[in-house]
Structure formats: structure tokens, C-alpha cells
């Protein structure tokens, strides 16, 4: 419904936290052009940074509003901050903190995004067609565990950096590519699915929730106890039809989380656990 065109290629970070359906709702086009935007920490207005095309007056219901950034940039930060309804589309890349603290609605990034995508989000959906940086769906540094993602769904079609879902409490994160170290670090609940490989120590200090890794794992912490082998795993309609070895932990924090590791992709790593469990009806 509203299309935003960058006037010039950004050279510094641009804070667009107020360019959301919630902030557009019920406003006339003149008022929308006056919404605050920060360029390199300097306060300005939307009309100084973007050309905007759209109706003269926005609907009162933000759920009826779609905002499209027609040209993306990895300098555009806080896209979808605290949004509750409606949709934001970015035709290109995005910067840090996409969907930070969002409570509803939908964000689609057609390119890559930087760090803290979906950090502290409570509901809604975020879809990234490219890669993302670190702490996807996580908390901020220094915050207690459980201060990360509390609900909603994030789907990344590419790869993710380290600490996916760090400190998350609820919600679903799906990474169709690979991820870095410490997937699910300190998570209290929720589900993380990494279809590809991941780095060191998935689930470190987790106390609840599930981490599923469908590819290779660099290393598993010794504070996870092997539980069983299952022939496949399904998470909210996402099914991985291959055998997984299931671990519980992290016992260092008294955790009861579940860590699923693809058996066929990690036979050498998992071989010494095999004698510790009974395999029932699973061909390996």
C-alpha cells in the first residue's frame, strides 16, 4: 500500500523504527512524511530520507497496511520495531534488529539481514530469504536467560550466525541452511530447527526446549546425556525424515532440554554413544 524509495545510498546506519503500520495507521500522507527517522544518530523525517508513494490517508487498522521498502540496505535498522499488525516487505537487504520486540504482523526480507533479527519478539512472523547474522531470535548482551524470543515464528532460508535463539523462552526458529556455534545457548523453551550444519556446542546451558540439527555438528558438550534414537522428527509441520540421536541437558544447569542430532551425518561423532542406548526398530 505504501512504497518507500531511498533517495540516496546510505553511508551510515538509519534508524527506521517508527516506519511501521502501527505508526502509519490513521495518518494523512503529510503526517506520515513527518515521522521521525534517525540518520547516523541525527533526527530527521521520513521525507528527507525516502520518497513515498501511497494513499492520502492510511486505514485506521494497521492490519490493513503494507509498507514496502522498494530498495533495501544493510544500513536500515530496527525495521518493524514493536509492530503489532500489518506487513513490512524489504526488497533487498536489511540491517540490525529486524522485528525487535515485535508483537504481531509479518516481516519479509527478500535479501540478507544483520544481527539480532527477531530479538525479544513476542509474536508475529519474520521470513528472511537470504542469510542472517548473530543472535537470531535472541536476547541482548547482559540480559538474563529467558529475555530472548517469547513467541512467533522466524524462518531463514539461508544461513545464520552464532547463538541462534540465545535465551529464548518460546517460539519457533527454522534455519534452512547452516548455523554457527552455540545454537540454542541458554534457551528456556521453544523450538529451533537447523536443517543444515552447525558449529560447536548446540544447546549449551539450555534448560528447556528443543534444538534439532539436521546436518553435521562440530562438537557436543559432555554435559548432555544420550537418551534414544528416533527414526524421524516433526516440529509444527516441519518433518525431517531421517534418524536422530536424542540427548537431554544441559545438566550443568539442571536442564531438561532436548537436543536432536542427525545420526547419519554424525556417525563418527555419535558412535561411542550408540552402545549406551537401546535401539528399538530403527535401522541405521
VENLIN-V96215 format. One record per residue. N is the residue number from 1. SS is DSSP state (h for helix, s for strand, l for the rest). PHI is phi in radians with two decimals (NA if undefined). D_LAST is the distance of its C-alpha to the last C-alpha in Angstrom with 1 decimal. Layout:
n:N ss:SS phi:PHI d_last:D_LAST
n:N ss:SS phi:PHI d_last:D_LAST
This chain:
n:1 ss:l phi:NA d_last:52.8
n:2 ss:s phi:-1.99 d_last:53.7
n:3 ss:s phi:-1.99 d_last:53.0
n:4 ss:s phi:-1.96 d_last:53.4
n:5 ss:s phi:-2.11 d_last:54.2
n:6 ss:s phi:-1.06 d_last:54.3
n:7 ss:l phi:-1.33 d_last:57.8
n:8 ss:l phi:-2.44 d_last:56.8
n:9 ss:l phi:-1.23 d_last:53.7
n:10 ss:l phi:-1.17 d_last:53.0
n:11 ss:l phi:-2.01 d_last:53.5
n:12 ss:l phi:-2.30 d_last:52.9
n:13 ss:l phi:-1.16 d_last:50.7
n:14 ss:s phi:-2.10 d_last:51.9
n:15 ss:s phi:-1.59 d_last:51.4
n:16 ss:l phi:-1.98 d_last:51.1
n:17 ss:l phi:-1.06 d_last:50.2
n:18 ss:l phi:-1.69 d_last:53.0
n:19 ss:l phi:-1.62 d_last:52.1
n:20 ss:l phi:-2.26 d_last:50.3
n:21 ss:h phi:-0.97 d_last:50.9
n:22 ss:h phi:-1.08 d_last:52.2
n:23 ss:h phi:-1.37 d_last:54.8
n:24 ss:h phi:-1.40 d_last:55.8
n:25 ss:l phi:-0.96 d_last:56.2
n:26 ss:l phi:1.36 d_last:59.9
n:27 ss:l phi:-1.62 d_last:61.2
n:28 ss:s phi:-1.36 d_last:63.4
n:29 ss:h phi:-1.07 d_last:62.5
n:30 ss:h phi:-1.11 d_last:65.1
n:31 ss:h phi:-1.17 d_last:63.7
n:32 ss:h phi:-1.08 d_last:60.1
n:33 ss:h phi:-1.12 d_last:61.4
n:34 ss:l phi:-1.62 d_last:62.7
n:35 ss:l phi:-1.13 d_last:59.4
n:36 ss:s phi:-1.18 d_last:58.8
n:37 ss:s phi:-2.39 d_last:56.5
n:38 ss:s phi:-1.93 d_last:56.3
n:39 ss:s phi:-1.94 d_last:56.3
n:40 ss:l phi:1.04 d_last:55.7
n:41 ss:l phi:1.51 d_last:56.8
n:42 ss:s phi:-1.74 d_last:60.0
n:43 ss:s phi:-1.29 d_last:60.6
n:44 ss:s phi:-2.52 d_last:61.4
n:45 ss:s phi:-2.20 d_last:60.9
n:46 ss:h phi:-0.91 d_last:58.5
n:47 ss:h phi:-1.16 d_last:61.3
n:48 ss:h phi:-1.43 d_last:61.7
n:49 ss:h phi:-1.93 d_last:58.0
n:50 ss:s phi:-2.21 d_last:57.0
n:51 ss:s phi:-1.52 d_last:58.8
n:52 ss:s phi:-2.19 d_last:57.9
n:53 ss:s phi:-2.18 d_last:58.1
n:54 ss:l phi:3.04 d_last:57.9
n:55 ss:l phi:-1.13 d_last:60.1
n:56 ss:l phi:-1.18 d_last:63.2
n:57 ss:s phi:-2.45 d_last:61.9
n:58 ss:l phi:-1.42 d_last:58.4
n:59 ss:l phi:-1.01 d_last:57.3
n:60 ss:l phi:-1.22 d_last:57.7
n:61 ss:l phi:-1.59 d_last:54.2
n:62 ss:h phi:-1.07 d_last:51.7
n:63 ss:h phi:-1.14 d_last:49.1
n:64 ss:h phi:-1.71 d_last:51.0
n:65 ss:l phi:-1.93 d_last:51.1
n:66 ss:s phi:-2.08 d_last:48.9
n:67 ss:s phi:-1.98 d_last:49.5
n:68 ss:s phi:-2.03 d_last:48.3
n:69 ss:s phi:-1.44 d_last:48.6
n:70 ss:l phi:-1.22 d_last:49.2
n:71 ss:l phi:-2.27 d_last:48.7
n:72 ss:l phi:-1.49 d_last:46.1
n:73 ss:l phi:-2.85 d_last:46.3
n:74 ss:l phi:-1.31 d_last:44.3
n:75 ss:l phi:-1.64 d_last:47.6
n:76 ss:s phi:-1.49 d_last:47.6
n:77 ss:s phi:-1.89 d_last:46.5
n:78 ss:l phi:1.10 d_last:46.2
n:79 ss:l phi:-1.10 d_last:45.5
n:80 ss:l phi:1.35 d_last:45.3
n:81 ss:l phi:-1.00 d_last:46.4
n:82 ss:l phi:0.99 d_last:46.7
n:83 ss:l phi:-1.13 d_last:46.6
n:84 ss:l phi:-2.05 d_last:46.4
n:85 ss:l phi:-2.58 d_last:46.6
n:86 ss:l phi:1.43 d_last:46.7
n:87 ss:s phi:-2.48 d_last:44.9
n:88 ss:s phi:-2.16 d_last:45.0
n:89 ss:s phi:-2.11 d_last:43.8
n:90 ss:s phi:-2.08 d_last:43.9
n:91 ss:l phi:-1.56 d_last:44.0
n:92 ss:l phi:2.61 d_last:42.8
n:93 ss:l phi:-1.51 d_last:41.8
n:94 ss:l phi:-2.40 d_last:42.5
n:95 ss:l phi:-1.63 d_last:43.2
n:96 ss:l phi:-1.27 d_last:42.3
n:97 ss:l phi:1.10 d_last:41.9
n:98 ss:l phi:-1.10 d_last:41.2
n:99 ss:l phi:1.21 d_last:41.2
n:100 ss:l phi:-1.06 d_last:42.3
n:101 ss:l phi:1.06 d_last:43.1
n:102 ss:l phi:-1.18 d_last:42.8
n:103 ss:l phi:-2.11 d_last:43.0
n:104 ss:l phi:3.02 d_last:42.5
n:105 ss:l phi:1.53 d_last:42.7
n:106 ss:s phi:-2.45 d_last:40.7
n:107 ss:s phi:-2.20 d_last:40.4
n:108 ss:s phi:-2.17 d_last:39.1
n:109 ss:s phi:-1.89 d_last:39.1
n:110 ss:l phi:-1.46 d_last:38.8
n:111 ss:l phi:-2.07 d_last:38.4
n:112 ss:l phi:-1.69 d_last:37.2
n:113 ss:l phi:-2.37 d_last:38.2
n:114 ss:l phi:-1.64 d_last:38.8
n:115 ss:l phi:-1.38 d_last:38.1
n:116 ss:l phi:1.12 d_last:38.0
n:117 ss:l phi:-1.09 d_last:37.1
n:118 ss:l phi:1.21 d_last:37.2
n:119 ss:l phi:-1.05 d_last:38.2
n:120 ss:l phi:1.09 d_last:39.4
n:121 ss:l phi:-1.23 d_last:39.1
n:122 ss:l phi:-1.95 d_last:39.5
n:123 ss:l phi:-2.91 d_last:38.8
n:124 ss:l phi:1.71 d_last:38.7
n:125 ss:s phi:-2.31 d_last:36.4
n:126 ss:s phi:-2.23 d_last:36.1
n:127 ss:s phi:-2.18 d_last:34.5
n:128 ss:s phi:-1.99 d_last:34.4
n:129 ss:l phi:-1.44 d_last:33.8
n:130 ss:l phi:-1.90 d_last:33.6
n:131 ss:l phi:-1.77 d_last:32.6
n:132 ss:l phi:-2.26 d_last:33.8
n:133 ss:l phi:-1.50 d_last:34.9
n:134 ss:l phi:-1.53 d_last:34.2
n:135 ss:l phi:0.98 d_last:34.0
n:136 ss:l phi:-1.02 d_last:33.0
n:137 ss:l phi:1.13 d_last:33.8
n:138 ss:l phi:-1.81 d_last:34.9
n:139 ss:l phi:-1.81 d_last:38.0
n:140 ss:l phi:-1.56 d_last:40.8
n:141 ss:l phi:-1.02 d_last:41.2
n:142 ss:l phi:1.57 d_last:42.8
n:143 ss:l phi:-1.41 d_last:42.0
n:144 ss:l phi:-1.23 d_last:40.3
n:145 ss:l phi:-1.08 d_last:36.7
n:146 ss:l phi:1.63 d_last:36.6
n:147 ss:l phi:-1.62 d_last:39.1
n:148 ss:l phi:-1.53 d_last:36.7
n:149 ss:l phi:-1.00 d_last:35.5
n:150 ss:s phi:-2.04 d_last:36.4
n:151 ss:s phi:2.92 d_last:35.4
n:152 ss:s phi:1.60 d_last:35.0
n:153 ss:s phi:-2.35 d_last:32.4
n:154 ss:s phi:-2.13 d_last:31.9
n:155 ss:s phi:-2.13 d_last:29.9
n:156 ss:s phi:-2.01 d_last:29.8
n:157 ss:l phi:-1.44 d_last:28.8
n:158 ss:l phi:-1.80 d_last:28.9
n:159 ss:l phi:-1.79 d_last:28.1
n:160 ss:l phi:-2.20 d_last:29.3
n:161 ss:l phi:-1.43 d_last:30.8
n:162 ss:l phi:-1.44 d_last:30.3
n:163 ss:l phi:1.02 d_last:30.5
n:164 ss:l phi:-1.04 d_last:29.2
n:165 ss:l phi:1.23 d_last:30.4
n:166 ss:l phi:-1.03 d_last:32.1
n:167 ss:l phi:1.25 d_last:33.8
n:168 ss:l phi:-1.26 d_last:32.9
n:169 ss:l phi:-1.93 d_last:33.6
n:170 ss:s phi:-2.60 d_last:32.5
n:171 ss:s phi:1.87 d_last:31.5
n:172 ss:s phi:-2.29 d_last:28.7
n:173 ss:s phi:-2.11 d_last:27.9
n:174 ss:s phi:-2.12 d_last:25.7
n:175 ss:s phi:-1.99 d_last:25.4
n:176 ss:l phi:-1.34 d_last:24.1
n:177 ss:l phi:-1.73 d_last:24.2
n:178 ss:l phi:-1.91 d_last:23.6
n:179 ss:l phi:-2.39 d_last:25.4
n:180 ss:l phi:-1.53 d_last:27.0
n:181 ss:l phi:-1.28 d_last:27.0
n:182 ss:l phi:1.04 d_last:27.2
n:183 ss:l phi:-1.07 d_last:25.7
n:184 ss:l phi:1.28 d_last:26.9
n:185 ss:l phi:-1.02 d_last:29.1
n:186 ss:l phi:1.17 d_last:31.2
n:187 ss:l phi:-1.27 d_last:30.2
n:188 ss:l phi:-1.72 d_last:31.4
n:189 ss:l phi:-2.99 d_last:29.7
n:190 ss:l phi:1.65 d_last:28.5
n:191 ss:s phi:-2.33 d_last:25.4
n:192 ss:s phi:-2.18 d_last:24.4
n:193 ss:s phi:-2.07 d_last:21.8
n:194 ss:s phi:-1.97 d_last:21.3
n:195 ss:l phi:-1.24 d_last:19.4
n:196 ss:l phi:-1.69 d_last:19.6
n:197 ss:l phi:-1.51 d_last:19.7
n:198 ss:s phi:-2.49 d_last:21.8
n:199 ss:s phi:-1.50 d_last:23.8
n:200 ss:s phi:-1.38 d_last:24.3
n:201 ss:l phi:0.94 d_last:23.9
n:202 ss:l phi:-1.07 d_last:22.9
n:203 ss:l phi:1.40 d_last:24.4
n:204 ss:l phi:-0.94 d_last:27.0
n:205 ss:l phi:1.08 d_last:29.5
n:206 ss:l phi:-1.29 d_last:28.1
n:207 ss:l phi:-2.00 d_last:29.4
n:208 ss:l phi:-2.87 d_last:27.9
n:209 ss:l phi:1.54 d_last:26.1
n:210 ss:s phi:-2.34 d_last:22.7
n:211 ss:s phi:-2.11 d_last:21.3
n:212 ss:s phi:-2.07 d_last:18.3
n:213 ss:s phi:-2.07 d_last:17.3
n:214 ss:l phi:-1.58 d_last:15.3
n:215 ss:l phi:-2.18 d_last:15.7
n:216 ss:l phi:-1.39 d_last:16.2
n:217 ss:s phi:-2.13 d_last:18.1
n:218 ss:s phi:-1.22 d_last:20.7
n:219 ss:s phi:-2.89 d_last:20.8
n:220 ss:l phi:-2.01 d_last:20.2
n:221 ss:l phi:-1.14 d_last:23.2
n:222 ss:l phi:-1.21 d_last:23.2
n:223 ss:l phi:-1.53 d_last:24.9
n:224 ss:l phi:-1.94 d_last:21.7
n:225 ss:s phi:-1.69 d_last:20.1
n:226 ss:s phi:-1.24 d_last:16.5
n:227 ss:s phi:-2.02 d_last:16.3
n:228 ss:s phi:-2.93 d_last:13.0
n:229 ss:s phi:-2.14 d_last:9.7
n:230 ss:s phi:-2.03 d_last:10.5
n:231 ss:l phi:-1.28 d_last:9.1
n:232 ss:l phi:-2.89 d_last:12.0
n:233 ss:s phi:-2.48 d_last:15.3
n:234 ss:s phi:-2.25 d_last:18.8
n:235 ss:s phi:-2.27 d_last:21.9
n:236 ss:l phi:0.84 d_last:25.3
n:237 ss:l phi:1.53 d_last:24.2
n:238 ss:s phi:-1.66 d_last:21.9
n:239 ss:s phi:-1.98 d_last:18.4
n:240 ss:s phi:-1.94 d_last:15.3
n:241 ss:l phi:-1.58 d_last:12.9
n:242 ss:l phi:-2.74 d_last:9.5
n:243 ss:l phi:-1.27 d_last:7.5
n:244 ss:s phi:-2.22 d_last:10.0
n:245 ss:s phi:-1.58 d_last:10.9
n:246 ss:s phi:-1.87 d_last:14.4
n:247 ss:s phi:-2.09 d_last:17.4
n:248 ss:s phi:-2.07 d_last:21.0
n:249 ss:s phi:2.90 d_last:24.1
n:250 ss:l phi:-1.50 d_last:26.1
n:251 ss:h phi:-1.17 d_last:27.6
n:252 ss:h phi:-1.04 d_last:30.4
n:253 ss:h phi:-1.94 d_last:32.0
n:254 ss:l phi:1.20 d_last:30.9
n:255 ss:l phi:-1.29 d_last:28.4
n:256 ss:l phi:-2.17 d_last:26.2
n:257 ss:s phi:-1.32 d_last:24.4
n:258 ss:s phi:-2.07 d_last:20.8
n:259 ss:s phi:-2.06 d_last:18.7
n:260 ss:s phi:-1.83 d_last:15.5
n:261 ss:s phi:-2.11 d_last:13.7
n:262 ss:s phi:-0.99 d_last:11.1
n:263 ss:l phi:-1.25 d_last:8.0
n:264 ss:l phi:-1.12 d_last:7.5
n:265 ss:l phi:-1.52 d_last:11.3
n:266 ss:l phi:-2.39 d_last:11.8
n:267 ss:h phi:-1.00 d_last:9.5
n:268 ss:h phi:-1.14 d_last:12.9
n:269 ss:h phi:-1.19 d_last:14.5
n:270 ss:h phi:-1.68 d_last:12.0
n:271 ss:h phi:-0.99 d_last:11.3
n:272 ss:h phi:-1.28 d_last:14.4
n:273 ss:h phi:-1.43 d_last:13.7
n:274 ss:h phi:-1.05 d_last:10.7
n:275 ss:l phi:-1.27 d_last:13.3
n:276 ss:l phi:-1.56 d_last:15.4
n:277 ss:l phi:-2.26 d_last:13.5
n:278 ss:l phi:-1.65 d_last:12.7
n:279 ss:l phi:-1.68 d_last:9.4
n:280 ss:l phi:-2.01 d_last:10.9
n:281 ss:l phi:1.15 d_last:9.7
n:282 ss:l phi:-2.11 d_last:6.3
n:283 ss:l phi:-1.62 d_last:3.8
n:284 ss:l phi:-2.02 d_last:0.0
